[in-house]
Amino acid sequence: MMISRQLLLTYLYLLIYICLSSGVILFNKWVLSPKYFKFPFPITLTMIHMAFSGIVTFFLVRVFKVVAPVKMTFQIYATCVIPISAFFASSLWFGNTAYLYISVAFIQMLKALMPVATFIMAVLCGTDKLRRDLFLNMLLVSVGVVVSSYGEIHFNVIGTLYQVTGIVAEALRLVLTQVLLQKKGLTLNPITSLYYIAPCSFIFLFVPWYLLEKPEMDISPIQFNYWIFFSNALSAFALNISIFLVIGRTGAVTIRVAGVLKDWILIALSTIIFPESTITSLNIIGYAVALSGVVMYNYLKMKDVRASQLPADSTPDRSTKDKKILNVYKPDGSMDSNDETVVGLASEAAVVDEEAPLIPSSRLSYVTRTQTGGGLNSR
C-alpha cells in the first residue's frame, strides 16, 4: 500500500510539472502576443519574473530559512554569478522576444537544438570531447530541425534568430556553470540559484529595458493588470519548485520522458489555444527526427555516466549505484537536501527546463533541454 501511495505521489508531481511547464509557456505567449493580452514587452515581463523570484527566495532563505544559503564570497560572486547571470538574462530576453514573431509550436521544435548548442559549446570550452557517435546524433537533430523549419507555414527569420540566439546564450550559461561554479565545488538548487542569480539578472536586463522598451512604454497605451502579472510570475516560480520536487522522486530517464511528453502536449495545445499557430506534416516529421536524435544522445550520455561512475564490482553494489545515478535528491525531511557549502543535483540527472533553466548540471554535455525563460523564461 505504501508503494502505491509513493508511486501515486510521484505521478502527481510529474503531472504538476507537465501542467506548470506547459502552462507557463502558453501564459507567457498569451501575455506577450499582440493579438491577446497585448503586452509586447518581453524584457519587462522577464524583469517582473526576476524581481518576484528574488523577493520570494530572499524570504525563503533569509527570513523563513527554508533553505540555507551557500558560502558565497565576493570573488565567487564576481567571477561566477555575474557572468552566469548575464547569459541567463540574455537567454530569457531573446527567448521571450521570439514569442512576438513565431508560434509556440515552432519554438518547441527549435528547442530541440539545445543539446546541439550545449555540445558544441562544451567541446569548444574543453569540457567535452568531439566523438563520432555524438556528432552524428547532433547532425541528426540539426537535420530534423531544418526539415521542421522548412515545413513551417509562418516562418519568420527575426523570430527564429531570436530563439536560436537565446538557445546559444543558454548553452553558454550551462558551460559557464560547469567551468566556473563547479570547479569551486559549488552547485545551486533551484531556490538558491534564484536567490543569487535573479537579482543580478534583473540588473542586467535593466539596461536593455531602459534603452529599448521604456521609451515605447512611455508613449504606448498598455495594459498592466497586477493580478495577471502576479499570477504569471507565481506560475513561473512554482514551476521551479515543481521541478525541484519531481527530480527528488524520479531519475534522469523519467524526467526526460516527461519532458518529451510535455513538448508534444504543448505543441498540440498551442494549436488549439492559438489557432494561428498551425503545424504541418513536415513540421511533425522533422521534429520526430530531431527528437530521435535527442533520445539517442541521452542514451549515449547515460552510458558514459554509468561507465565513469560504476567500477566493475558486484551486482548488488552495481544495482545500488544505478539507483544513485538515476536519483537526484535524497529527500531527508528538509526542503532541499543540498545546501551548505556543496549543494547540488547529481550530475547525471540534472534537468534544464526551458521555463526554469536555473538548475545546473556538472555534466553539461548530458543536458538536452532548456526553458526558458523558464519557469522564468518561456523560451
C-alpha positions in Angstrom: 0.0 0.0 0.0 2.9 2.3 0.8 4.5 1.6 -2.5 1.2 2.5 -4.3 0.9 5.8 -2.4 4.5 6.7 -3.2 4.1 5.9 -6.8 0.8 7.9 -7.0 2.6 10.9 -5.4 5.4 10.6 -7.9 2.9 10.6 -10.8 1.1 13.6 -9.2 4.4 15.6 -9.1 5.1 14.7 -12.8 1.6 15.8 -13.7 2.1 19.1 -11.9 5.4 19.6 -13.6 3.9 19.0 -17.1 0.9 21.2 -16.4 3.0 24.1 -15.0 5.7 23.9 -17.7 3.1 23.9 -20.5 1.0 26.5 -18.7 3.9 29.0 -18.2 4.8 28.9 -21.8 1.2 29.3 -23.0 0.6 32.0 -20.4 3.7 34.0 -21.4 2.7 33.7 -25.1 -0.8 35.0 -24.3 0.6 37.9 -22.3 3.2 38.9 -24.9 1.0 38.3 -28.0 -0.2 41.5 -29.8 -3.4 39.5 -30.6 -4.4 38.6 -27.0 -3.3 40.4 -23.8 -1.3 42.8 -26.0 1.8 43.4 -23.8 4.6 43.1 -26.3 7.4 43.9 -23.8 9.4 40.7 -23.2 12.2 42.3 -21.2 9.6 43.9 -18.9 7.9 40.6 -18.4 11.2 38.9 -17.6 12.2 41.6 -15.2 8.9 41.0 -13.3 9.8 37.4 -13.1 13.3 38.1 -11.8 12.0 40.7 -9.2 9.3 38.3 -8.0 11.7 35.3 -7.7 14.4 37.4 -6.0 11.9 38.7 -3.4 10.3 35.3 -2.7 13.7 33.5 -2.4 15.0 36.2 -0.1 12.2 35.4 2.3 12.7 31.6 1.9 16.4 31.8 2.5 16.9 34.7 4.9 13.6 35.1 6.8 11.9 31.7 6.9 15.3 29.8 6.5 13.6 27.1 4.5 16.9 26.8 2.5 20.3 27.6 3.8 22.5 29.9 1.7 25.8 28.6 0.4 29.1 30.1 1.4 29.2 32.8 -1.3 32.3 35.1 -1.3 32.7 38.3 -3.3 35.2 36.6 -5.6 32.9 33.8 -6.4 30.0 36.2 -7.0 32.1 38.5 -9.2 33.7 35.7 -11.3 30.9 33.2 -11.4 27.5 34.5 -10.5 27.7 37.7 -12.5 28.8 36.2 -15.9 26.3 33.3 -15.4 23.6 35.9 -14.7 24.5 37.8 -17.8 24.0 34.9 -20.1 20.9 33.8 -18.2 19.3 37.2 -18.6 20.3 37.1 -22.3 18.7 33.7 -22.8 15.5 34.9 -21.2 15.4 38.1 -23.1 15.9 36.6 -26.6 13.8 33.5 -25.8 10.8 35.6 -24.7 11.2 38.0 -27.6 10.8 35.1 -30.0 7.2 34.8 -29.0 6.4 38.1 -30.7 7.3 36.6 -34.0 6.8 32.8 -34.1 4.4 30.3 -32.7 4.7 28.2 -29.6 4.8 25.0 -31.6 7.6 26.1 -33.8 9.6 27.4 -30.8 9.3 24.0 -29.2 10.7 22.4 -32.3 13.6 24.8 -32.4 14.4 23.9 -28.8 15.5 20.5 -30.0 18.7 22.4 -30.9 19.5 22.8 -27.3 21.7 19.7 -27.0 23.5 20.6 -30.2 24.4 24.1 -28.9 25.4 22.8 -25.5 27.5 20.0 -27.0 29.3 22.5 -29.3 30.0 25.0 -26.5 31.2 22.2 -24.3 33.6 20.9 -26.9 34.9 24.5 -27.6 35.5 25.1 -23.9 37.2 21.7 -23.4 34.6 20.2 -21.1 33.6 17.5 -23.6 35.3 15.6 -26.4 34.2 15.6 -30.0 33.2 12.0 -30.7 31.9 10.5 -33.9 28.7 8.9 -32.4 27.7 12.1 -30.6 28.5 14.2 -33.7 26.2 12.0 -35.8 23.4 12.4 -33.3 23.8 16.2 -33.3 23.8 16.1 -37.1 20.5 14.1 -37.0 19.0 16.6 -34.6 20.0 19.5 -36.8 18.6 17.9 -39.9 15.3 17.3 -38.1 15.1 20.9 -37.1 15.9 22.1 -40.6 13.1 19.9 -42.0 10.7 21.2 -39.4 11.7 24.8 -40.2 11.2 24.2 -43.9 7.7 22.9 -43.2 6.8 26.0 -41.0 4.0 27.9 -42.7 4.5 31.2 -40.8 8.3 31.1 -40.8 9.8 34.3 -39.5 13.6 35.0 -39.8 13.7 37.5 -37.0 11.8 35.3 -34.5 13.9 32.3 -35.5 17.1 34.3 -34.9 15.9 35.5 -31.5 15.1 31.9 -30.5 18.4 30.4 -31.7 20.3 33.3 -30.1 18.5 32.5 -26.8 19.5 28.8 -27.1 23.1 29.8 -27.7 23.1 32.1 -24.7 21.6 29.3 -22.5 24.2 26.8 -23.8 27.0 29.3 -22.8 25.4 29.7 -19.4 25.4 26.0 -18.9 29.0 25.6 -19.8 29.9 28.6 -17.6 28.1 26.9 -14.7 30.3 23.9 -15.2 33.6 25.7 -15.8 33.1 28.4 -13.1 30.9 27.3 -10.3 31.6 23.6 -10.2 35.3 24.0 -10.3 34.9 25.7 -7.0 32.8 22.9 -5.6 29.6 24.9 -5.6 26.3 23.9 -7.1 23.0 25.6 -6.6 19.5 24.1 -6.3 16.5 26.0 -7.9 15.9 28.1 -4.8 19.4 29.2 -4.0 20.0 29.7 -7.8 17.2 32.2 -7.9 18.3 33.8 -4.7 21.8 34.6 -6.1 21.1 34.9 -9.8 17.7 36.6 -10.1 18.7 40.0 -8.6 21.8 40.1 -10.8 19.9 39.2 -13.9 17.3 41.9 -13.1 20.2 44.4 -13.2 21.5 43.1 -16.5 18.0 43.4 -18.0 17.5 46.9 -16.8 19.9 48.4 -19.3 18.2 47.0 -22.5 14.8 47.6 -20.9 15.7 51.3 -20.3 17.0 51.7 -23.9 14.6 49.6 -25.9 11.3 49.2 -24.0 10.9 52.1 -21.6 10.6 54.8 -24.4 7.9 52.7 -26.2 6.0 52.1 -22.9 6.0 55.8 -22.2 4.2 56.6 -25.4 2.1 53.4 -25.9 -1.2 52.7 -24.1 -0.5 49.4 -22.3 -2.4 47.1 -20.1 -0.9 46.5 -16.7 -3.2 44.2 -14.8 -1.4 43.5 -11.5 -3.2 40.2 -11.0 -2.2 38.9 -14.4 1.4 39.7 -13.8 1.4 38.4 -10.3 -0.2 35.1 -11.3 2.2 34.8 -14.3 5.3 35.3 -12.0 3.9 33.0 -9.4 3.4 30.3 -12.0 7.0 30.7 -13.2 8.3 30.4 -9.7 6.0 27.4 -8.9 7.5 25.7 -12.0 11.0 25.8 -10.4 9.6 24.3 -7.2 7.8 21.6 -9.1 11.0 20.6 -10.9 12.7 20.5 -7.5 10.1 18.1 -6.2 10.0 15.9 -9.3 13.7 15.3 -9.5 13.7 14.4 -5.8 11.4 11.4 -6.6 12.4 10.4 -10.1 15.5 10.0 -12.2 17.0 11.3 -15.3 15.2 8.9 -17.6 11.8 9.6 -16.1 12.1 13.4 -16.1 13.3 13.4 -19.7 10.4 11.2 -20.9 8.1 13.5 -19.1 9.8 16.4 -20.9 9.2 14.9 -24.3 5.6 14.1 -23.4 5.2 17.7 -22.3 6.6 19.0 -25.6 4.1 17.0 -27.7 1.2 18.1 -25.4 2.3 21.7 -25.6 2.6 21.6 -29.4 -1.0 20.2 -29.6 -2.4 22.6 -27.0 -0.8 25.6 -28.7 -2.5 24.9 -32.0 -5.9 24.7 -30.1 -5.4 27.8 -28.0 -3.7 29.9 -30.7 -5.4 28.9 -34.0 -2.9 30.9 -36.0 -0.1 28.6 -35.0 -0.9 25.8 -37.4 1.5 22.9 -37.9 2.2 20.8 -41.0 3.0 17.2 -41.5 6.6 18.3 -42.4 6.8 20.0 -39.1 5.9 16.8 -37.3 8.2 14.6 -39.3 11.2 17.0 -38.8 10.5 17.3 -35.1 10.2 13.5 -34.7 13.6 13.1 -36.5 15.1 15.7 -34.2 13.7 14.0 -31.1 15.0 10.6 -32.2 18.5 12.2 -32.2 18.0 13.7 -28.8 16.8 10.3 -27.4 19.8 8.5 -28.7 22.1 11.3 -27.4 20.6 10.9 -24.0 21.2 7.1 -24.2 24.8 7.5 -25.1 25.5 10.1 -22.4 23.8 7.9 -19.8 26.1 5.1 -20.8 29.1 7.4 -20.4 28.0 8.5 -17.0 27.4 4.9 -15.8 30.7 3.8 -17.2 32.6 6.6 -15.5 30.9 6.0 -12.1 30.4 2.3 -11.9 33.5 0.2 -11.3 33.4 -3.4 -12.2 32.2 -4.8 -8.9 29.5 -7.0 -7.5 26.0 -7.0 -8.9 24.3 -5.8 -5.7 26.6 -2.8 -5.4 26.1 -2.0 -9.1 22.4 -2.1 -8.6 22.7 0.3 -5.7 24.9 2.7 -7.7 22.5 2.5 -10.6 19.8 3.8 -8.3 22.0 6.6 -7.1 22.8 7.6 -10.7 19.2 7.9 -11.6 18.2 9.8 -8.4 18.9 13.4 -7.9 17.9 14.3 -4.4 17.6 12.1 -1.4 14.7 13.6 0.5 15.8 13.9 4.1 12.9 15.9 5.5 14.2 19.3 4.5 13.1 21.4 1.6 16.4 21.0 -0.1 18.9 18.3 0.7 21.8 20.1 -0.9 22.6 23.4 0.6 25.5 24.1 3.0 28.9 24.5 1.2 28.4 22.0 -1.5 24.9 21.9 -2.7 23.5 20.4 -5.9 22.0 18.0 -8.1 23.5 14.7 -9.0 25.3 15.4 -12.2 23.8 12.7 -14.2 20.2 13.7 -13.7 20.3 17.4 -13.7 17.4 18.8 -15.7 17.3 22.0 -17.6 13.8 23.1 -18.4 13.3 25.8 -20.9 11.0 27.6 -18.5 13.1 27.1 -15.4 16.7 27.0 -16.6 18.5 27.7 -13.4 19.2 24.1 -12.4 22.9 23.5 -13.2 24.5 20.3 -14.3 28.0 19.2 -13.6 28.0 17.2 -16.8 26.7 19.8 -19.2 27.2 17.6 -22.2 24.5 15.4 -20.9 22.0 18.3 -20.7 19.5 18.1 -23.6 16.8 20.7 -22.8 16.3 24.4 -21.8 13.5 26.8 -20.9 13.2 29.3 -20.8 12.8 31.7 -19.5 11.9 29.4 -17.6 9.6 28.9 -15.3 11.2 32.1 -15.6 11.6 32.2 -19.2 9.4 31.0 -21.9 11.9 30.4 -24.5 
